[in-house]
Amino acid sequence: MNRRNFLSLTGTFTGGMLILPEFLHAFGSQNSLVIGEQCLVFIQLNGGNDGLNTFIPYENPLYYDLRPKISINTNDVIGKNKGMAFHPSLKDFAQIQQNGDLSVIQNVGYPEPVRSHFRSQEIWQTATDSNKYLNEGWLGRYLGLQCNEHQPTAGINLDSIDNLALKGVEPNSITVKDPNRFKIRTDKEDNVKLSDNPQLDFVRKIANSVSEGSDEIQKALTKSSSEMSYPKTGLAKNLEWISRLIKGNLNSKVYYTSLGGFDTHDNQLDIHKRKLSELNDAVFSFYQDLKNAKLMQNVTLVVFSEFGRRVKDNGNGTDHGTAAPMFIIGGNTKGTIVGQNPNLSDLDNGDLKHQIDFRSVYASLLKEKMSFDYSKIGISNKPLEGIF
């Protein structure tokens, strides 16, 4: 049976709402997860977000010299702090930082950067060097050591495709498009047999084991509700689901989702404004929701992209670059700016030189928020200090 037929068959068990990993095995019970208060939520900005127009060095004249067509006017930036400020579409990011709940980590990247979207995303998702390849993601490796048995809901990916970051030797995560479309299994459904064909029977077993995760998700949804109105966007809907699962005590350690559209080679000012507005509004709703539920201190939201953009504009946009900021919200973050402001006078062939390795951020998240030894999953970078 080829992969396409396998996925088509298994998809019938979940109404097309569940995307199955390629490495499925039988799942264990919810009680197999090592439970703790903290969880991590990731928003991956696909396409290479322009960090310089997101968190802006508005006091540096080189920013305006190098970006005569797409720079953001100094009178329009908001949340001015130590020579840096937010894009005007990120007004609520500025408010969250003023509240002391948002830290900005500047100039994040990795040595020998790669400007391919797919490969750079793969590097971030596996936490490897740019010249090395792994089949398992950094979060998948972490969950593999946190789960005593297979745990389908240790990691939740709210998306239409699987995410390599969550892939492990054992299947401790699932990808969900719409949790509300899940249903509780019945004994009759558990006992359904497709045929006498061993391959099809294997598919049935896989589908049933996947349904175990859907059971847990449904139970969590019945324990929670949306106490506020989220924007009518895809990202906002995903964050609303994540909020409900957290409030419903699903006890997942990791939640992951993404927002695309950041490959702004052309018409950047308009496109970037719309994408940052979508990000801002969705994140602020999620933040307010969990604040009201008194859970934001237990949730650490991480916003990042696979790379930034070139420092000099191309006339109407920007091309693929290297280093860019990361944003950490909640989790009792110190709410500070970590790292030096972008050095626009010392570039590497027109690109920012990274100052902070993204794996040091990962190490800090695992150590400080999850009480986990990051070296056990192959991260050798020292944890970045000053976030929490």
C-alpha positions as CSV (number, residue, x, y, z in Angstrom):
1,M,0.0,0.0,0.0
2,N,1.5,3.3,-1.0
3,R,1.6,6.4,1.3
4,R,-1.2,8.3,-0.6
5,N,-3.6,5.4,-0.3
6,F,-2.7,4.9,3.3
7,L,-3.5,8.5,4.2
8,S,-6.7,8.4,2.2
9,L,-8.0,5.4,4.1
10,T,-7.0,6.7,7.5
11,G,-8.5,10.1,6.8
12,T,-11.9,8.6,6.5
13,F,-11.9,7.8,10.2
14,T,-11.6,11.4,11.2
15,G,-13.8,13.2,8.7
16,G,-10.6,14.6,7.1
17,M,-10.0,16.8,10.1
18,L,-7.0,14.9,11.4
19,I,-3.7,14.8,9.5
20,L,-1.8,11.6,10.4
21,P,1.9,11.4,10.9
22,E,3.8,8.9,8.7
23,F,5.3,7.2,11.8
24,L,2.2,6.2,13.6
25,H,2.1,3.4,16.2
26,A,-0.5,2.4,18.8
27,F,-1.1,5.1,21.4
28,G,-1.1,4.8,25.1
29,S,-3.4,6.4,27.7
30,Q,-3.6,10.0,28.8
31,N,-2.1,9.1,32.1
32,S,1.2,8.2,30.5
33,L,2.2,11.8,30.1
34,V,4.4,13.4,32.7
35,I,2.0,16.2,33.8
36,G,3.1,19.7,34.8
37,E,1.7,23.2,34.9
38,Q,3.7,24.7,32.1
39,C,3.1,24.4,28.4
40,L,4.7,26.0,25.3
41,V,2.8,27.5,22.4
42,F,4.6,28.2,19.1
43,I,3.5,30.4,16.2
44,Q,5.7,29.9,13.2
45,L,5.7,32.8,10.7
46,N,6.2,31.1,7.4
47,G,7.9,32.9,4.5
48,G,10.6,34.8,6.3
49,N,9.2,37.7,8.4
50,D,11.0,41.0,7.9
51,G,12.3,41.6,11.5
52,L,13.6,45.1,10.8
53,N,10.1,46.3,9.9
54,T,8.6,44.4,12.8
55,F,10.8,45.6,15.6
56,I,12.3,48.7,14.1
57,P,15.6,50.4,14.8
58,Y,13.9,53.8,14.3
59,E,16.8,55.9,15.8
60,N,19.4,54.4,13.4
61,P,19.7,56.7,10.3
62,L,21.1,53.7,8.3
63,Y,17.7,52.0,8.6
64,Y,16.2,54.8,6.5
65,D,19.2,55.1,4.2
66,L,19.1,51.4,3.3
67,R,15.3,51.2,3.1
68,P,14.2,54.4,1.2
69,K,11.1,52.6,-0.2
70,I,9.8,50.5,2.7
71,S,11.0,52.0,6.0
72,I,8.4,52.9,8.6
73,N,8.3,56.5,9.6
74,T,9.7,57.3,13.0
75,N,6.4,59.1,13.8
76,D,4.4,56.0,13.2
77,V,6.3,53.4,15.3
78,I,4.9,52.6,18.7
79,G,6.2,51.4,22.0
80,K,9.6,53.2,21.7
81,N,12.2,51.5,23.9
82,K,16.0,51.8,23.8
83,G,16.1,52.9,20.2
84,M,13.6,50.2,19.1
85,A,9.9,50.2,18.4
86,F,7.1,48.1,17.0
87,H,5.4,48.3,13.6
88,P,2.2,50.3,14.0
89,S,0.2,47.2,13.3
90,L,1.6,45.6,16.5
91,K,0.0,48.1,18.9
92,D,-1.1,45.3,21.2
93,F,2.4,43.7,21.2
94,A,3.6,47.1,22.5
95,Q,0.8,47.0,25.1
96,I,1.8,43.5,26.2
97,Q,5.4,44.5,26.6
98,Q,4.3,47.6,28.6
99,N,2.5,45.1,30.8
100,G,5.7,43.3,31.4
101,D,4.6,40.1,29.6
102,L,6.6,40.3,26.3
103,S,10.3,39.9,25.8
104,V,12.0,40.6,22.5
105,I,15.1,38.5,21.6
106,Q,17.1,40.4,19.0
107,N,19.3,39.1,16.1
108,V,18.4,35.4,16.4
109,G,19.7,33.0,13.8
110,Y,22.4,30.4,13.4
111,P,25.9,30.0,11.8
112,E,26.2,29.5,8.0
113,P,22.6,30.6,7.4
114,V,20.5,29.0,4.6
115,R,18.1,31.2,2.6
116,S,15.9,28.3,1.4
117,H,12.5,28.4,3.1
118,F,12.2,24.7,3.4
119,R,15.7,24.0,4.6
120,S,15.8,26.8,7.1
121,Q,12.5,25.8,8.5
122,E,13.9,22.3,8.8
123,I,16.9,23.6,10.7
124,W,14.7,25.5,13.2
125,Q,12.4,22.5,13.6
126,T,15.2,19.9,14.2
127,A,17.6,22.2,16.1
128,T,20.6,21.0,14.1
129,D,23.5,22.7,12.4
130,S,22.9,23.9,8.9
131,N,25.0,21.1,7.4
132,K,23.3,18.3,9.4
133,Y,20.0,16.5,8.9
134,L,17.7,14.7,11.4
135,N,14.4,12.9,10.9
136,E,13.1,13.9,14.3
137,G,12.2,17.3,15.5
138,W,13.5,18.9,18.7
139,L,10.1,18.9,20.3
140,G,9.4,15.4,19.2
141,R,12.6,14.3,20.9
142,Y,11.7,16.2,24.0
143,L,8.2,14.6,24.1
144,G,9.7,11.2,23.6
145,L,11.6,11.5,26.9
146,Q,8.6,13.0,28.7
147,C,6.1,10.3,27.8
148,N,6.3,7.0,29.6
149,E,4.2,5.4,26.8
150,H,2.7,6.6,23.5
151,Q,0.7,9.8,24.2
152,P,-1.3,11.1,21.2
153,T,-2.0,14.5,22.8
154,A,1.4,15.4,24.4
155,G,1.8,17.7,21.4
156,I,-1.0,19.4,19.4
157,N,-0.3,20.9,16.0
158,L,-3.2,23.1,14.8
159,D,-2.6,23.1,11.1
160,S,-3.4,21.4,7.8
161,I,0.0,19.6,7.6
162,D,2.3,17.9,10.0
163,N,5.2,19.8,11.6
164,L,8.6,18.2,11.7
165,A,9.4,19.9,15.0
166,L,6.9,17.5,16.7
167,K,8.0,14.4,14.9
168,G,9.7,11.8,17.2
169,V,10.6,8.1,17.2
170,E,7.2,7.5,18.9
171,P,4.0,9.4,18.0
172,N,3.4,11.7,20.9
173,S,1.5,14.4,18.9
174,I,-1.2,14.8,16.4
175,T,-2.1,17.4,13.8
176,V,-5.6,18.8,13.9
177,K,-7.4,21.2,11.6
178,D,-10.7,21.6,13.5
179,P,-10.9,20.0,17.0
180,N,-14.7,20.6,17.1
181,R,-15.2,18.1,14.3
182,F,-13.9,15.3,16.5
183,K,-16.4,13.0,18.1
184,I,-16.2,10.5,20.9
185,R,-15.9,6.9,19.7
186,T,-18.4,4.3,20.3
187,D,-17.8,0.6,21.2
188,K,-19.3,-0.3,17.8
189,E,-16.8,2.0,16.0
190,D,-13.9,0.4,18.0
191,N,-14.9,-3.0,16.8
192,V,-15.3,-2.2,13.1
193,K,-13.1,-4.3,10.8
194,L,-12.4,-3.1,7.3
195,S,-11.6,-6.4,5.7
196,D,-9.5,-9.5,6.1
197,N,-6.6,-7.8,4.4
198,P,-3.9,-7.4,7.0
199,Q,-2.8,-4.0,5.6
200,L,-6.4,-2.6,5.8
201,D,-6.8,-4.1,9.2
202,F,-3.6,-2.3,10.2
203,V,-5.1,1.0,8.9
204,R,-8.2,0.3,11.1
205,K,-6.0,-0.1,14.1
206,I,-4.1,3.1,13.4
207,A,-7.4,5.0,12.9
208,N,-8.7,3.7,16.2
209,S,-5.6,4.6,18.1
210,V,-5.7,8.1,16.5
211,S,-9.2,8.4,17.8
212,E,-7.9,8.0,21.3
213,G,-6.4,11.4,20.9
214,S,-9.6,12.8,19.6
215,D,-11.4,11.5,22.7
216,E,-9.1,13.5,24.9
217,I,-9.5,16.6,22.8
218,Q,-13.3,16.4,22.9
219,K,-13.3,15.9,26.7
220,A,-11.2,19.0,27.1
221,L,-13.5,21.0,24.9
222,T,-16.5,20.1,26.9
223,K,-14.8,21.5,30.0
224,S,-14.1,24.9,28.5
225,S,-15.7,27.6,26.5
226,S,-14.8,30.9,24.7
227,E,-15.5,33.8,27.1
228,M,-14.5,36.4,24.5
229,S,-14.8,37.0,20.8
230,Y,-11.7,36.2,18.7
231,P,-11.1,37.7,15.2
232,K,-12.4,35.8,12.2
233,T,-9.1,34.7,10.9
234,G,-7.4,31.3,10.6
235,L,-4.7,32.1,13.2
236,A,-7.2,33.5,15.7
237,K,-9.4,30.4,15.4
238,N,-6.3,28.2,16.0
239,L,-5.3,30.2,19.1
240,E,-8.9,30.1,20.3
241,W,-8.8,26.3,20.1
242,I,-5.5,26.1,21.9
243,S,-6.9,28.4,24.6
244,R,-9.9,26.1,25.1
245,L,-7.7,23.0,25.2
246,I,-5.5,24.6,27.9
247,K,-8.5,25.8,29.9
248,G,-10.0,22.3,29.5
249,N,-7.0,20.7,31.1
250,L,-5.9,18.7,28.1
251,N,-2.4,18.8,29.7
252,S,-0.5,18.9,26.4
253,K,3.0,20.1,26.9
254,V,3.4,21.7,23.4
255,Y,0.9,23.5,21.0
256,Y,2.0,24.6,17.6
257,T,0.5,26.6,14.8
258,S,1.6,28.8,11.9
259,L,0.8,31.9,9.8
260,G,2.0,32.1,6.2
261,G,2.4,35.0,3.8
262,F,5.6,36.7,5.0
263,D,7.6,36.2,1.8
264,T,7.4,39.9,0.9
265,H,9.5,40.3,-2.2
266,D,7.0,42.8,-3.6
267,N,4.3,45.2,-2.3
268,Q,5.8,44.7,1.2
269,L,4.3,47.7,2.9
270,D,0.7,46.6,2.3
271,I,1.2,42.9,2.7
272,H,3.3,43.1,5.8
273,K,0.8,45.5,7.4
274,R,-2.0,43.0,6.9
275,K,-0.1,40.0,8.1
276,L,1.2,41.8,11.2
277,S,-2.3,43.0,12.0
278,E,-3.6,39.5,11.8
279,L,-0.8,38.3,14.1
280,N,-1.4,41.2,16.5
281,D,-5.1,40.7,16.8
282,A,-5.0,37.0,17.2
283,V,-2.2,37.0,19.8
284,F,-3.8,39.7,21.8
285,S,-7.1,37.9,22.0
286,F,-5.3,34.7,23.1
287,Y,-3.3,36.8,25.7
288,Q,-6.4,38.4,27.1
289,D,-8.3,35.1,27.2
290,L,-5.6,33.3,29.2
291,K,-5.0,36.4,31.4
292,N,-8.7,36.4,32.3
293,A,-8.5,32.7,33.1
294,K,-5.4,33.4,35.3
295,L,-3.4,30.9,33.2
296,M,-1.0,33.2,31.2
297,Q,1.8,32.6,33.8
298,N,1.6,28.9,32.9
299,V,1.7,29.4,29.2
300,T,4.7,30.6,27.2
301,L,4.0,31.8,23.7
302,V,6.9,31.9,21.2
303,V,6.7,33.7,17.9
304,F,9.4,33.2,15.3
305,S,10.2,32.9,11.6
306,E,12.7,30.8,9.7
307,F,14.8,33.9,8.7
308,G,14.6,37.6,8.4
309,R,14.9,39.7,5.2
310,R,17.8,41.5,3.6
311,V,18.7,44.9,5.2
312,K,18.5,46.9,1.9
313,D,15.2,46.9,0.2
314,N,14.8,45.8,-3.4
315,G,12.7,48.8,-4.5
316,N,9.3,47.5,-3.4
317,G,10.1,44.8,-0.9
318,T,12.9,42.7,0.6
319,D,14.6,39.4,-0.3
320,H,15.6,36.5,1.9
321,G,17.9,37.4,4.7
322,T,19.2,35.9,8.0
323,A,18.8,37.1,11.6
324,A,15.5,38.4,13.0
325,P,13.8,38.9,16.4
326,M,11.8,36.3,18.4
327,F,9.0,37.2,20.7
328,I,8.3,35.5,24.0
329,I,4.9,36.2,25.7
330,G,3.7,35.1,29.1
331,G,5.3,32.4,31.2
332,N,6.5,35.0,33.7
333,T,8.8,36.5,31.1
334,K,10.8,39.5,32.3
335,G,9.3,41.6,29.6
336,T,12.7,43.0,28.4
337,I,14.7,43.4,25.2
338,V,17.4,40.8,25.1
339,G,20.4,41.4,22.9
340,Q,21.9,44.4,21.2
341,N,20.0,46.5,18.6
342,P,20.7,45.4,15.0
343,N,24.1,46.6,13.8
344,L,23.3,48.0,10.3
345,S,26.9,49.1,9.8
346,D,28.5,45.7,10.1
347,L,26.7,43.4,7.7
348,D,27.6,40.0,6.2
349,N,27.2,40.5,2.5
350,G,24.2,42.8,3.1
351,D,22.7,40.6,5.8
352,L,22.5,41.0,9.6
353,K,24.9,38.9,11.6
354,H,23.2,36.8,14.1
355,Q,24.2,37.4,17.7
356,I,21.9,34.8,19.4
357,D,21.7,31.2,18.3
358,F,18.0,30.1,18.3
359,R,19.0,26.8,20.0
360,S,20.1,28.8,23.1
361,V,16.5,30.1,23.2
362,Y,15.2,26.5,22.9
363,A,17.6,25.5,25.8
364,S,16.2,28.3,28.0
365,L,12.6,27.3,27.3
366,L,13.3,23.7,28.1
367,K,15.3,24.4,31.2
368,E,13.3,27.3,32.7
369,K,9.8,26.4,31.7
370,M,9.8,22.6,31.4
371,S,12.5,21.7,33.9
372,F,14.1,19.6,31.3
373,D,17.8,18.9,30.5
374,Y,18.1,20.2,26.9
375,S,21.4,18.3,26.4
376,K,19.3,15.1,26.4
377,I,17.9,16.0,23.0
378,G,21.3,17.0,21.5
379,I,21.2,20.8,22.2
380,S,24.7,21.9,23.3
381,N,24.1,25.6,23.3
382,K,24.0,27.3,26.7
383,P,20.5,28.6,27.7
384,L,20.0,32.3,26.9
385,E,19.8,34.3,30.1
386,G,17.5,37.2,30.7
387,I,14.2,35.9,29.3
388,F,12.6,34.6,32.5
